[in-house]
């Protein structure tokens, strides 16, 4: 007999219940996957060389700093879907050098600033520093710099916590200009020859003067380094807005001349070398002339001595010596 249905109701067969069950299961899976992923990603830890700032990031959370994880931590719960910003915790350095294999930037990287007499000087050195690990200071640093991107030399943009590229981009855009400004201020207080002695060769100087200046140049470079170390900490604090960096020290390793000026110095040094060589030849000729005169004076006083010297100068193997004598004089043979 056909199945009867009550008015206002519909028939629900086994297939309909199975479809509903599948849909409910799919909904549960869809809801469970992000929950499980959020739980798994909710545990983090730091290595010995990094510190982490954690920000809330759940769908119902704000984006404020949640906590700071110290270096070398154990596994730590950071909350559902939180975002972790990792920063270097150990001493860092920023190197400016003409050595293409050592600098922070690829290729030759030298800070060029003018001396007091207008000569562009190439400055090489290294800035040593560390990130302030105080929790309140780190939170402030992340609020101010960890929430914005910085352009790298490769044209990409990165957050400062995005690995070495991000940290280098931050240093290039924020720290590098402060270093250059401090160097410019200090270098401008000295003339070129006061920093590089050979500069005097192309500034109406002499080779003797450059030799005497070398010791003074080293002292002047030390003065610049000390002045930069004194001013750099304050300038970085003023620029960044707080003492985000600690143990700041700049080591000025080298001061160089522009290519054109160095070429002129090389030419001047070569000219001085030729002059010195010519002066040495003149002195040698004068000494030889004086020696010959003294020798001749001795011969004039002792003619026999002159004859003896002549015999000594004869080549070996000669058996007859007859100057002015057709008969000759037999020499003894060995």
Backbone torsions as a table, in degrees:
resi	resn	phi	psi	omega
1	UNK	NA	143.6	179.6
2	UNK	-66.0	147.9	-179.7
3	UNK	-72.9	131.3	178.2
4	UNK	-95.0	142.7	178.1
5	UNK	-118.9	140.7	177.6
6	UNK	-73.9	139.6	179.2
7	UNK	-55.8	136.3	179.8
8	UNK	91.0	0.0	178.9
9	UNK	-122.9	163.9	179.3
10	UNK	-125.1	156.2	179.6
11	UNK	-79.8	136.0	179.4
12	UNK	-123.3	104.7	-178.6
13	UNK	-87.5	176.0	178.4
14	UNK	-56.8	-34.9	-179.3
15	UNK	-64.1	-39.6	-178.9
16	UNK	-64.7	-43.2	179.6
17	UNK	-65.0	-36.7	179.3
18	UNK	-65.8	-41.4	179.0
19	UNK	-62.6	-43.8	179.5
20	UNK	-62.7	-40.8	179.8
21	UNK	-63.6	-40.4	179.1
22	UNK	-64.1	-41.8	-179.9
23	UNK	-64.0	-41.0	178.8
24	UNK	-64.5	-40.9	179.4
25	UNK	-63.9	-42.8	178.2
26	UNK	-61.1	-41.9	179.8
27	UNK	-62.6	-39.9	179.1
28	UNK	-65.7	-41.0	179.6
29	UNK	-64.3	-44.9	179.4
30	UNK	-59.3	-39.0	179.5
31	UNK	-74.9	-30.3	-174.9
32	UNK	-79.0	-34.8	-175.4
33	UNK	-58.3	-54.0	178.9
34	UNK	-65.2	-29.5	178.1
35	UNK	-65.1	-45.2	179.2
36	UNK	-65.7	-42.8	179.2
37	UNK	-63.6	-40.7	178.1
38	UNK	-63.0	-38.3	179.2
39	UNK	-68.4	-42.9	-179.4
40	UNK	-65.7	-38.6	179.1
41	UNK	-80.3	-1.2	-179.0
42	UNK	-82.8	-1.6	178.0
43	UNK	-113.9	127.2	-179.3
44	UNK	-141.0	164.3	172.6
45	UNK	-151.7	163.2	-178.6
46	UNK	-114.6	154.2	174.9
47	UNK	-84.8	178.6	-177.9
48	UNK	-69.3	-17.5	-176.2
49	UNK	-107.5	16.4	-178.2
50	UNK	-143.5	153.5	173.7
51	UNK	-123.6	149.3	-173.7
52	UNK	-125.8	137.3	172.2
53	UNK	-108.5	125.5	-176.3
54	UNK	-105.8	131.5	177.9
55	UNK	-118.3	141.8	176.4
56	UNK	-61.2	146.3	-178.3
57	UNK	-151.2	11.6	178.6
58	UNK	-68.1	163.2	-178.4
59	UNK	-62.1	-25.7	-180.0
60	UNK	-108.5	4.9	-177.9
61	UNK	-95.7	166.3	169.8
62	UNK	-84.6	-172.5	-178.7
63	UNK	-115.5	30.4	-178.1
64	UNK	-83.6	164.5	178.0
65	UNK	-67.3	128.1	-178.3
66	UNK	-92.0	-45.4	-175.8
67	UNK	-165.3	170.3	174.9
68	UNK	-122.5	131.1	179.0
69	UNK	-105.4	121.3	-178.0
70	UNK	-70.3	163.1	179.5
71	UNK	-60.6	145.3	176.5
72	UNK	63.6	39.2	-176.9
73	UNK	-81.1	163.8	170.1
74	UNK	-82.8	179.7	179.0
75	UNK	-62.1	128.2	-173.7
76	UNK	-127.6	137.5	175.9
77	UNK	-79.2	125.2	-177.9
78	UNK	-113.8	3.0	178.1
79	UNK	97.8	167.9	-178.1
80	UNK	-73.1	129.5	174.4
81	UNK	54.4	26.9	178.8
82	UNK	-73.9	156.6	179.5
83	UNK	-106.1	134.7	-177.9
84	UNK	-113.3	130.4	179.4
85	UNK	-111.9	115.1	-177.4
86	UNK	-99.4	131.3	179.4
87	UNK	-125.4	155.3	178.5
88	UNK	-67.7	136.0	-177.9
89	UNK	-105.9	-17.3	-178.9
90	UNK	-95.2	177.0	179.6
91	UNK	-60.0	136.8	178.4
92	UNK	-118.2	166.7	177.3
93	UNK	-146.1	155.4	178.0
94	UNK	-130.3	112.7	-173.0
95	UNK	-103.2	132.6	175.3
96	UNK	-115.8	114.8	-173.6
97	UNK	-154.0	157.4	175.4
98	UNK	-82.6	-8.7	177.2
99	UNK	-77.9	113.1	-174.8
100	UNK	-64.2	-15.6	-176.6
101	UNK	-99.2	-0.6	-174.6
102	UNK	-119.5	-22.7	-173.7
103	UNK	-76.1	166.3	176.7
104	UNK	-71.2	-28.7	177.2
105	UNK	-101.0	149.1	179.7
106	UNK	-70.8	146.5	179.7
107	UNK	79.5	-167.2	-179.8
108	UNK	-74.4	129.8	-177.0
109	UNK	-136.0	104.0	-179.0
110	UNK	-132.0	137.4	174.4
111	UNK	-81.2	121.3	-178.9
112	UNK	-105.4	117.3	-179.7
113	UNK	-134.5	150.9	-176.8
114	UNK	-82.2	145.7	173.3
115	UNK	-79.9	178.8	-179.0
116	UNK	-64.1	-26.5	179.0
117	UNK	-102.0	19.4	169.2
118	UNK	87.1	11.6	178.5
119	UNK	-93.4	127.2	179.1
120	UNK	-70.2	122.9	-178.3
121	UNK	-107.8	136.2	176.4
122	UNK	-91.0	123.1	-176.0
123	UNK	-110.6	130.3	175.8
124	UNK	-122.7	143.7	179.9
125	UNK	179.7	-178.1	-178.8
126	UNK	-134.9	132.5	174.4
127	UNK	-97.9	124.0	176.6
128	UNK	-106.5	138.4	-177.6
129	UNK	-164.5	172.1	174.2
130	UNK	-139.5	159.0	177.8
131	UNK	-85.6	133.9	178.7
132	UNK	-64.1	120.5	-174.5
133	UNK	-93.2	4.4	174.2
134	UNK	-60.4	132.4	-172.6
135	UNK	-60.0	-46.0	-179.4
136	UNK	-63.3	-38.7	179.4
137	UNK	-68.4	-39.9	178.0
138	UNK	-63.3	-41.8	178.3
139	UNK	-60.8	-42.8	178.7
140	UNK	-65.4	-40.5	178.2
141	UNK	-61.5	-43.5	-178.9
142	UNK	-67.4	-36.5	177.0
143	UNK	-63.3	-39.3	-173.0
144	UNK	-85.5	-39.1	-174.1
145	UNK	-118.2	-25.4	-178.0
146	UNK	-77.4	-7.5	-179.4
147	UNK	-105.4	10.8	179.1
148	UNK	-134.5	156.5	-178.9
149	UNK	-99.8	153.2	178.8
150	UNK	-125.6	143.4	-177.0
151	UNK	-82.8	129.3	178.3
152	UNK	-88.1	171.3	178.9
153	UNK	-67.2	-20.6	177.7
154	UNK	-85.6	9.6	175.7
155	UNK	81.2	-5.5	175.5
156	UNK	-81.9	164.4	177.2
157	UNK	-118.1	138.6	-174.9
158	UNK	-142.5	152.2	167.6
159	UNK	-77.1	151.8	-178.0
160	UNK	-64.5	-18.3	179.3
161	UNK	-92.8	6.4	179.8
162	UNK	-91.1	66.2	174.5
163	UNK	68.8	-165.4	-177.5
164	UNK	-64.3	-34.8	-179.7
165	UNK	-64.9	-43.4	179.8
166	UNK	-66.7	-43.0	-179.8
167	UNK	-65.9	-41.1	178.4
168	UNK	-65.3	-38.5	178.0
169	UNK	-62.9	-40.6	176.8
170	UNK	-62.0	-45.9	-179.4
171	UNK	-63.6	-41.3	-178.3
172	UNK	-64.1	-40.0	-174.7
173	UNK	-86.8	-29.7	-174.1
174	UNK	-107.6	-44.1	-173.3
175	UNK	-87.6	-41.6	-176.0
176	UNK	-56.5	-45.6	179.8
177	UNK	-60.3	-33.1	179.1
178	UNK	-68.2	-41.6	177.4
179	UNK	-60.7	-47.5	-178.3
180	UNK	-62.1	-40.4	-179.2
181	UNK	-65.2	-41.4	178.9
182	UNK	-65.8	-41.6	178.6
183	UNK	-64.8	-41.1	179.9
184	UNK	-60.9	-43.2	-179.0
185	UNK	-63.1	-42.5	-176.0
186	UNK	-77.6	-42.1	-179.0
187	UNK	-64.0	-33.5	-178.3
188	UNK	-65.9	-11.5	-179.9
189	UNK	-86.0	-4.2	-176.6
190	UNK	-127.1	149.7	173.2
191	UNK	-81.2	160.4	-176.5
192	UNK	-54.8	-47.4	-176.8
193	UNK	-66.9	-19.6	178.6
194	UNK	-78.1	-12.1	-180.0
195	UNK	-113.3	-36.4	177.1
196	UNK	-127.8	110.0	-172.3
197	UNK	-60.6	-34.9	-178.1
198	UNK	-66.7	-14.4	177.3
199	UNK	-61.6	-26.5	179.9
200	UNK	-65.5	-22.5	-179.0
201	UNK	-64.8	-27.6	-179.4
202	UNK	-110.1	14.9	177.9
203	UNK	-129.7	48.7	178.4
204	UNK	58.9	34.6	177.4
205	UNK	-102.8	-174.0	178.5
206	UNK	-131.0	163.3	179.1
207	UNK	-62.8	-35.9	-179.9
208	UNK	-65.9	-38.7	179.5
209	UNK	-64.2	-41.2	-178.4
210	UNK	-64.4	-35.6	177.9
211	UNK	-65.3	-39.7	-179.7
212	UNK	-72.2	-24.2	-175.9
213	UNK	-81.8	-16.4	-170.9
214	UNK	-57.5	-43.6	-179.2
215	UNK	-63.9	-41.9	177.7
216	UNK	-64.1	-35.6	178.7
217	UNK	-62.6	-44.0	179.1
218	UNK	-60.5	-39.0	178.0
219	UNK	-66.1	-39.1	178.9
220	UNK	-66.1	-40.0	178.0
221	UNK	-63.7	-39.1	176.7
222	UNK	-63.9	-38.2	176.9
223	UNK	-62.2	-43.4	179.3
224	UNK	-61.8	-45.1	-179.2
225	UNK	-61.2	-44.5	179.7
226	UNK	-64.8	-40.2	179.7
227	UNK	-65.8	-40.5	178.2
228	UNK	-63.4	-42.5	179.4
229	UNK	-63.9	-32.6	178.9
230	UNK	-71.7	-41.9	-174.5
231	UNK	-86.8	-27.1	-171.3
232	UNK	-64.6	-41.1	-179.1
233	UNK	-60.7	-45.2	-179.7
234	UNK	-67.8	-39.8	-179.7
235	UNK	-66.7	-39.7	177.9
236	UNK	-66.7	-40.2	177.5
237	UNK	-62.4	-42.5	179.6
238	UNK	-65.8	-40.5	-178.3
239	UNK	-71.5	-44.6	-176.9
240	UNK	-79.6	-26.3	179.3
241	UNK	100.7	-5.3	179.2
242	UNK	-169.9	175.0	178.5
243	UNK	-81.5	64.9	-179.8
244	UNK	-73.8	-26.5	179.9
245	UNK	-111.7	142.5	-178.5
246	UNK	-128.5	167.6	177.2
247	UNK	50.9	49.4	-176.4
248	UNK	-81.3	128.6	177.2
249	UNK	-149.6	130.4	178.1
250	UNK	-110.4	126.6	178.6
251	UNK	-106.8	107.5	179.6
252	UNK	-82.2	111.6	-172.1
253	UNK	-97.0	-26.1	-173.6
254	UNK	-161.7	142.7	172.6
255	UNK	-122.8	124.9	-176.7
256	UNK	-123.4	165.5	178.6
257	UNK	-99.2	156.4	174.5
258	UNK	-59.7	158.9	-176.6
259	UNK	-56.2	-44.9	-177.9
260	UNK	-65.9	-41.6	-179.9
261	UNK	-67.6	-40.8	179.2
262	UNK	-63.6	-37.3	177.4
263	UNK	-62.9	-41.1	178.1
264	UNK	-64.9	-38.7	177.8
265	UNK	-63.4	-42.9	179.8
266	UNK	-61.8	-41.6	178.4
267	UNK	-64.5	-41.9	179.6
268	UNK	-64.6	-40.7	178.3
269	UNK	-64.2	-38.4	177.6
270	UNK	-65.0	-39.1	179.0
271	UNK	-65.4	-42.7	178.1
272	UNK	-62.7	-36.3	178.9
273	UNK	-64.8	-39.5	178.3
274	UNK	-66.9	-40.6	178.2
275	UNK	-62.4	-43.7	179.6
276	UNK	-62.9	-39.7	178.4
277	UNK	-63.9	-43.4	179.2
278	UNK	-64.4	-40.7	178.9
279	UNK	-63.7	-35.8	178.8
280	UNK	-66.5	-39.5	179.0
281	UNK	-65.7	-39.9	178.2
282	UNK	-63.0	-44.2	-179.9
283	UNK	-64.1	-37.5	179.5
284	UNK	-66.4	-44.3	179.4
285	UNK	-63.0	-40.3	179.2
286	UNK	-63.9	-40.4	179.9
287	UNK	-66.5	-40.5	179.0
288	UNK	-65.7	-39.5	178.9
289	UNK	-63.8	-42.3	178.5
290	UNK	-64.5	-38.0	178.8
291	UNK	-66.5	-41.8	179.1
292	UNK	-63.4	-40.3	179.4
293	UNK	-63.7	-43.8	179.5
294	UNK	-64.6	-37.8	179.5
295	UNK	-65.7	-42.9	-179.3
296	UNK	-65.8	-37.2	177.1
297	UNK	-60.7	-38.9	178.6
298	UNK	-66.5	-40.5	178.9
299	UNK	-65.0	-38.3	179.3
300	UNK	-62.6	-33.7	179.8
301	UNK	-82.0	-21.7	-177.5
302	UNK	-138.7	84.0	-179.6
303	UNK	-58.9	-36.1	179.9
304	UNK	-61.8	-38.8	178.5
305	UNK	-60.8	-37.4	179.2
306	UNK	-63.7	-41.1	179.5
307	UNK	-65.4	-40.4	178.8
308	UNK	-61.2	-41.5	179.3
309	UNK	-64.0	-35.9	178.1
310	UNK	-64.1	-42.5	179.6
311	UNK	-63.0	-38.5	179.7
312	UNK	-66.1	-28.7	-176.0
313	UNK	-83.8	-8.1	-179.2
314	UNK	-67.3	146.5	177.8
315	UNK	-65.6	152.9	179.0
316	UNK	-70.5	144.5	178.4
317	UNK	100.6	-12.9	178.7
318	UNK	-77.1	131.4	-177.6
319	UNK	-109.1	-12.1	-178.6
320	UNK	-131.8	129.2	176.7
321	UNK	-127.9	114.2	-174.8
322	UNK	-135.6	68.3	176.0
323	UNK	-72.1	114.4	179.0
324	UNK	74.5	8.4	-177.9
325	UNK	-129.9	116.2	-176.5
326	UNK	-68.0	-23.0	179.7
327	UNK	-77.8	-29.6	179.9
328	UNK	82.4	166.3	177.3
329	UNK	-124.3	124.2	179.6
330	UNK	-75.8	131.2	177.7
331	UNK	-98.0	143.6	178.6
332	UNK	-66.5	143.0	177.2
333	UNK	-101.5	149.7	-179.5
334	UNK	-83.5	NA	NA
